């Protein structure tokens, strides 16, 4: 109910926002009578959120909130019941087509869309003179089992501190939601360390793009930082985040595995010395050029800087056809 969309709607009158609580969500979707429904939530028709039973003319569009592999990082069959998918890059189209072929599924409309959130970060970074000028390193793990916070936090922190930079620990919002007691212990552990700051306010992304270096495990934040600032990332190889254990069946290598070495350095996280060495290299040498990262970005994402226009035009064209 406190979402910023309500403030945006005050200025943009065509937007009619509603807050629907959990109790009404199921019936709302069952009685859906829209021409197009755009969702970032997967698993349509697999669990309690169903396709409309009052209209067979609804086009359901899936728009992911990241550029990671959907095949590996969503449940098996998570997008099977959508009509259309807005795809971040060619890797998503390859996954979708291979999944449909392997399991004999109906073909979806696969739109070469891009990643709107990334475009916003790129725009901000191109105009903000403070980009990557901070005197701090941002540690931003994912929330899967055995992430950095749960498996190797102390050696990683010690290695990063040896650079002389401050270290901001910014957990994934879901980590705080799921493990509030763990986060309280971590915050208390470093509360008296002047070189370490814990951050749990997610209303701003400033600490992401101002960081001199971002350290993560399997979070999208690594790609978002690198592709917006054109600076490399340190990836800690904690146990891999896998939601679909059958992801290898379709024969497409997830971008989460192939992209890491193109835009950063991978470490085990078990040794403070290993982390310190990688951090010094990333901070003080040109081991990855802006041009190199820019090329990786252009290979990975469709329509860099204009995905919103592409997505909007598709939706408007479909509405016109339905009329």
Helices and strands as residue ranges (DSSP letters): H 5-11, H 22-30, E 36-39, E 59-63, H 70-73, E 84-87, H 90-103, E 109-112, H 116-127, E 136-139, H 148-151, H 153-161, E 166-170, H 173-178, H 180-189, E 196-199, H 206-210, E 213-216, H 221-229, E 233-236, G 247-250, H 255-258, H 260-263, E 264-267, H 272-284, H 290-300, H 307-322
